[in-house]
Amino acid sequence: MVRLQLMLVVCLASGCFEPSSQPTDDAGGAGGADAGGAGTGGTAVDAGSEVACTADSECGWGEIDHEILTPKDCICLFGCPFIPLNVRTVERRLEQHAALCNPQFDGMGQPCPIDDCAMPPPARCAVGSCTGALGLP
């Protein structure tokens, strides 16, 4: 429970639940987006970025904040995603975790605790980047 509270504090401090100031179009992306996916007034996001998107459907929540390339990179998963990422990144990192990690231990051999959590609201695509910021279409 303490981990959940810490995640929520970090999330609130970083603004992931604050209303978006960017307008969105009917596709769920940022209004005024050009073919490169960056909306006006925002910063272009590298198409290979872990948060790059063009529509809300490309965004989701992840729990793994880095690539898992060796068993030492493994983390304990709590089933409490809190990082807005594009769906490809979430799926890739979960596949890496499934292939390289023991869900009962982290990469240092420490046992993983059990925790409960509440799911955040849906992730959105704003200015070509997945975000946890709330915004109305």
SEKOLDO-587482 format. One line per 8 residues: for each residue x, y, z of N, C-alpha, C. Coordinates in Angstrom, 1 decimal, padded with zeros to 4 digits. Layout:
N
X,Y,Z,X,Y,Z,X,Y,Z; ...
END
This chain:
137
000.8,-001.2,000.0,000.0,000.0,000.0,000.9,001.3,000.0; 002.0,001.2,000.7,002.9,002.3,000.7,003.4,002.6,-000.7; 003.7,001.6,-001.5,004.2,001.8,-002.8,003.2,002.5,-003.7; 001.9,002.1,-003.5,000.8,002.7,-004.3,000.8,004.2,-003.9; 000.8,004.5,-002.6,000.8,005.9,-002.2,001.9,006.7,-002.8; 003.1,006.1,-002.8,004.3,006.8,-003.3,004.1,007.0,-004.8; 003.6,006.0,-005.5,003.3,006.1,-007.0,002.3,007.3,-007.2; 001.3,007.3,-006.4,000.3,008.4,-006.6,000.9,009.8,-006.3
001.7,009.9,-005.3,002.4,011.2,-005.0,003.3,011.6,-006.2; 004.1,010.6,-006.7,004.9,010.9,-007.8,004.1,011.3,-009.0; 003.0,010.6,-009.3,002.2,010.9,-010.4,001.5,012.3,-010.3; 001.0,012.6,-009.1,000.4,013.9,-008.9,001.4,015.0,-009.0; 002.6,014.8,-008.5,003.7,015.8,-008.6,004.1,016.1,-010.0; 004.1,015.0,-010.8,004.5,015.2,-012.2,003.4,015.7,-013.1; 002.1,015.7,-012.6,001.0,016.3,-013.3,000.3,015.3,-014.2; 000.4,014.0,-014.0,-000.2,013.0,-014.8,-001.7,013.0,-014.7
-002.3,013.6,-013.7,-003.7,013.6,-013.6,-004.3,015.0,-013.8; -003.5,015.9,-014.2,-003.9,017.3,-014.4,-004.6,017.4,-015.7; -005.6,018.3,-015.8,-006.2,018.5,-017.1,-005.2,019.0,-018.2; -005.4,018.5,-019.4,-004.5,018.8,-020.5,-005.0,020.2,-021.0; -004.0,021.0,-021.4,-004.3,022.3,-022.0,-004.4,022.2,-023.5; -004.1,021.1,-024.1,-004.1,020.9,-025.5,-005.4,020.4,-026.0; -006.0,021.1,-027.0,-007.3,020.6,-027.6,-007.0,019.3,-028.3; -008.1,018.5,-028.4,-007.9,017.2,-029.1,-008.9,017.2,-030.3
-008.6,016.4,-031.3,-009.5,016.3,-032.4,-010.3,015.1,-032.2; -011.2,014.7,-033.2,-012.1,013.6,-033.0,-011.4,012.3,-033.0; -010.1,012.2,-033.5,-009.4,010.9,-033.5,-008.7,010.8,-032.1; -008.8,011.7,-031.3,-008.2,011.6,-029.9,-006.8,012.2,-029.8; -006.2,012.6,-031.0,-004.9,013.1,-030.9,-005.0,014.6,-030.7; -003.8,015.2,-030.7,-003.8,016.6,-030.4,-004.3,017.4,-031.6; -005.0,018.5,-031.4,-005.5,019.3,-032.5,-004.4,020.0,-033.1; -004.5,020.2,-034.4,-003.5,020.9,-035.2,-002.2,020.1,-035.4
-002.3,018.7,-035.3,-001.2,017.9,-035.5,-000.8,017.8,-037.0; 000.4,017.9,-037.3,000.9,017.7,-038.7,001.2,016.2,-038.9; 001.6,015.9,-040.1,001.9,014.5,-040.5,002.9,013.8,-039.6; 003.7,014.6,-038.9,004.8,014.1,-038.1,004.2,013.8,-036.7; 003.0,014.1,-036.4,002.4,013.7,-035.1,002.6,014.8,-034.0; 003.2,015.9,-034.3,003.4,016.9,-033.2,002.4,018.0,-033.4; 001.7,018.4,-032.4,000.7,019.4,-032.5,001.3,020.8,-032.5; 000.6,021.8,-032.8,001.1,023.1,-032.8,001.3,023.5,-031.3
002.4,024.2,-031.1,002.6,024.7,-029.7,003.3,023.7,-028.9; 003.5,022.5,-029.4,004.2,021.4,-028.6,005.5,021.1,-029.2; 006.1,020.1,-028.6,007.4,019.6,-029.1,007.2,018.3,-029.8; 007.8,018.2,-031.0,007.7,016.9,-031.8,008.3,015.8,-031.0; 007.7,014.6,-031.0,008.1,013.4,-030.3,008.7,012.5,-031.3; 009.9,012.0,-031.1,010.5,011.0,-032.0,009.6,009.8,-032.2; 009.4,009.5,-033.4,008.5,008.4,-033.8,008.9,007.1,-033.1; 010.1,006.9,-032.8,010.6,005.7,-032.1,010.5,005.8,-030.6
010.0,006.9,-030.1,009.9,007.1,-028.7,008.9,006.2,-028.0; 009.2,005.9,-026.7,008.3,005.0,-025.9,007.0,005.7,-025.6; 006.8,006.9,-025.9,005.5,007.6,-025.7,004.9,008.1,-027.0; 005.5,007.9,-028.1,005.0,008.5,-029.4,003.6,007.9,-029.7; 002.7,008.7,-030.2,001.4,008.2,-030.6,000.8,009.2,-031.6; -000.3,008.7,-032.2,-001.1,009.6,-033.1,-002.6,009.6,-032.7; -003.0,008.7,-031.8,-004.3,008.5,-031.3,-004.4,007.9,-029.9; -005.4,008.2,-029.2,-005.6,007.7,-027.8,-005.5,006.1,-027.8
-005.9,005.5,-028.8,-005.9,004.0,-028.9,-004.5,003.4,-028.9; -003.5,004.3,-029.2,-002.1,003.8,-029.2,-001.5,004.0,-027.8; -002.2,004.5,-026.8,-001.6,004.8,-025.5,-002.2,003.8,-024.4; -001.4,003.6,-023.4,-001.8,002.7,-022.3,-001.0,003.0,-021.1; -001.2,002.2,-020.1,-000.4,002.4,-018.9,000.6,001.2,-018.7; 001.8,001.5,-018.3,002.8,000.5,-018.1,003.3,000.6,-016.7; 004.0,-000.4,-016.3,004.5,-000.5,-014.9,006.1,-000.6,-015.0; 006.6,-000.8,-016.2,008.0,-001.0,-016.3,008.6,000.2,-017.0
009.5,000.9,-016.3,010.0,002.2,-016.8,011.3,002.0,-017.6; 011.8,000.8,-018.0,013.0,000.6,-018.7,012.9,-000.7,-019.5; 013.8,-000.9,-020.5,013.8,-002.1,-021.2,014.5,-003.2,-020.3; 014.0,-004.4,-020.4,014.6,-005.5,-019.6,015.4,-006.4,-020.6; 016.7,-006.2,-020.5,017.6,-006.8,-021.4,018.3,-008.0,-020.8; 018.4,-008.0,-019.5,019.0,-009.1,-018.7,018.2,-009.4,-017.5; 018.3,-010.5,-016.8,017.6,-010.8,-015.6,017.9,-009.7,-014.5; 019.0,-009.1,-014.5,019.4,-008.1,-013.5,018.5,-006.8,-013.7
017.9,-006.7,-014.8,017.0,-005.5,-015.1,015.6,-005.7,-014.6; 015.3,-007.0,-014.1,013.9,-007.3,-013.6,013.5,-006.5,-012.4; 012.2,-006.2,-012.4,011.6,-005.5,-011.3,010.4,-006.3,-010.8; 009.9,-006.0,-009.7,008.7,-006.6,-009.2,007.5,-005.9,-009.8; 006.6,-006.6,-010.3,005.3,-006.0,-010.9,004.2,-006.2,-009.9; 003.5,-005.1,-009.7,002.4,-005.1,-008.7,001.0,-005.1,-009.4; 001.0,-005.1,-010.7,-000.3,-005.0,-011.4,-000.9,-003.6,-011.3; 000.0,-002.6,-011.0,-000.5,-001.2,-010.8,000.2,-000.3,-011.8
-000.1,-000.4,-013.1,000.5,000.5,-014.1,000.3,002.0,-013.7; 001.4,002.7,-013.9,001.3,004.2,-013.5,002.1,005.0,-014.5; 002.7,004.5,-015.5,003.5,005.2,-016.5,002.8,005.3,-017.8; 002.4,006.5,-018.3,001.8,006.5,-019.6,002.8,006.3,-020.7; 002.6,005.2,-021.5,003.4,004.8,-022.6,002.6,004.4,-023.8; 003.3,004.3,-025.0,002.5,003.7,-026.1,002.4,002.2,-025.9; 001.3,001.7,-026.5,001.0,000.3,-026.3,002.1,-000.7,-026.7; 002.8,-000.3,-027.8,003.9,-001.2,-028.3,005.0,-001.3,-027.2
005.3,-000.2,-026.5,006.3,-000.2,-025.5,005.8,-001.1,-024.3; 004.6,-000.9,-023.9,004.0,-001.6,-022.7,004.1,-003.1,-023.1; 003.7,-003.5,-024.3,003.7,-005.0,-024.6,005.1,-005.5,-024.7; 006.0,-004.7,-025.3,007.4,-005.2,-025.5,008.0,-005.4,-024.1; 007.8,-004.5,-023.2,008.4,-004.6,-021.9,007.8,-005.8,-021.1; 006.5,-006.0,-021.2,005.9,-007.1,-020.6,006.4,-008.5,-021.1; 006.6,-008.5,-022.4,007.2,-009.7,-023.0,008.6,-010.0,-022.5; 009.4,-008.9,-022.4,010.8,-009.0,-021.9,010.7,-009.5,-020.5
009.8,-009.0,-019.7,009.7,-009.4,-018.3,009.3,-010.9,-018.2; 008.3,-011.3,-019.0,007.9,-012.7,-019.0,009.0,-013.6,-019.4; 009.9,-013.2,-020.4,010.9,-014.1,-020.9,012.1,-014.1,-019.9; 012.4,-013.1,-019.2,013.7,-013.0,-018.5,013.5,-013.0,-016.9; 012.3,-012.8,-016.4,012.2,-012.5,-015.0,011.4,-013.6,-014.3; 011.7,-013.8,-013.0,010.9,-014.7,-012.1,010.0,-013.7,-011.4; 008.7,-013.8,-011.5,007.7,-012.8,-010.9,007.8,-012.8,-009.4; 008.4,-013.7,-008.8,008.5,-013.8,-007.3,009.7,-013.0,-006.8
010.7,-012.6,-007.7,011.9,-012.0,-007.2,012.3,-010.9,-008.2; 013.0,-009.8,-007.7,013.5,-008.8,-008.6,014.8,-009.2,-009.1; 015.5,-008.3,-009.9,016.8,-008.6,-010.5,017.9,-008.8,-009.6; 017.7,-008.4,-008.3,018.8,-008.6,-007.3,018.5,-009.8,-006.4; 017.4,-010.6,-006.7,017.1,-011.7,-005.9,016.2,-011.5,-004.7; 015.8,-010.2,-004.6,014.9,-009.9,-003.4,013.5,-010.3,-003.7; 012.8,-010.9,-002.7,011.4,-011.3,-003.0,010.5,-010.1,-003.3; 009.5,-010.3,-004.1,008.6,-009.3,-004.5,007.4,-009.3,-003.5
007.1,-008.1,-003.0,005.9,-008.0,-002.1,004.6,-008.1,-002.9; 003.5,-008.2,-002.2,002.2,-008.2,-002.8,001.6,-006.8,-002.5; 000.9,-006.2,-003.5,000.3,-004.9,-003.2,-001.0,-004.8,-004.0; -001.9,-003.9,-003.6,-003.1,-003.7,-004.3,-003.1,-002.2,-004.9; -003.9,-002.0,-005.9,-003.9,-000.6,-006.4,-005.2,-000.4,-007.1; -005.4,000.9,-007.4,-006.5,001.4,-008.2,-006.0,001.8,-009.6; -006.7,001.4,-010.6,-006.3,001.8,-012.0,-006.5,003.3,-012.2; -005.5,003.9,-012.9,-005.7,005.3,-013.3,-006.7,005.4,-014.4
-007.1,006.7,-014.8,-008.0,006.9,-015.9,-007.3,006.5,-017.2; -008.0,006.3,-018.3,-007.3,006.0,-019.6,-006.2,007.0,-020.0; -005.1,006.4,-020.5,-004.1,007.3,-021.0,-004.6,007.9,-022.3; -004.0,009.0,-022.7,-004.4,009.8,-023.9,-003.2,010.2,-024.7; -003.5,010.5,-025.9,-002.5,011.0,-026.8,-002.7,012.5,-027.0; -001.6,013.2,-026.6,-001.7,014.7,-026.7,-000.4,015.2,-027.3; -000.5,016.0,-028.3,000.7,016.6,-029.0,001.7,015.5,-029.4; 001.2,014.3,-029.9,002.0,013.3,-030.4,002.7,012.5,-029.3
002.2,012.6,-028.0,002.9,011.9,-026.9,001.8,011.3,-026.0; 002.0,010.1,-025.5,001.1,009.5,-024.6,001.3,010.2,-023.2; 000.1,010.4,-022.6,000.2,011.2,-021.3,-000.9,010.6,-020.4; -000.8,010.8,-019.1,-001.8,010.5,-018.2,-002.7,011.7,-017.9; -002.4,012.8,-018.5,-003.2,014.0,-018.2,-004.6,013.8,-018.7; -005.5,014.2,-017.8,-007.0,014.2,-018.2,-007.3,015.3,-019.1; -008.1,015.1,-020.1,-008.5,016.1,-021.0,-009.8,015.7,-021.6; -010.6,016.6,-021.9,-011.9,016.3,-022.6,-011.8,016.4,-024.1
-012.3,015.4,-024.8,-012.2,015.5,-026.3,-013.0,016.7,-026.8
END
